[in-house]
Amino acid sequence: MQTMTVYQLTDCLHENRTARVPGEQIAATVSAWLAELGVHSPLADDFSYAVRTGDWAAAHTIGTHLSIDVSVTTPV
């Protein structure tokens, strides 16, 4: 049985806002959060790619610019 990696995203601009999503939903989740602020950024896709490919240095650097923390979590 193959398990799916799930990531916990934390919106650092809004208290208590987190989402647990599979890799393919990272960009959509981050884009939705940015849209609430009236922002559109290609960094959401770059962030998603960095996380999904395991480039944690890039993921954390981009996440800092987006005010998003990310960690690997267990599937729900």
QUIWOUR-V392881 format. One record per helix or strand of 2 or more residues. SS is the DSSP state (a for helix, b for strand). FROM is the first residue (numbers start at 1). TO is the last residue. If there is no record, write none. Layout:
# QUIWOUR-V392881
ss = (SS | SS)
from = (FROM | FROM)
to = (TO | TO)
This chain:
# QUIWOUR-V392881
ss = (b | b | a | a | a | b)
from = (6 | 18 | 23 | 43 | 56 | 68)
to = (11 | 22 | 36 | 52 | 66 | 73)
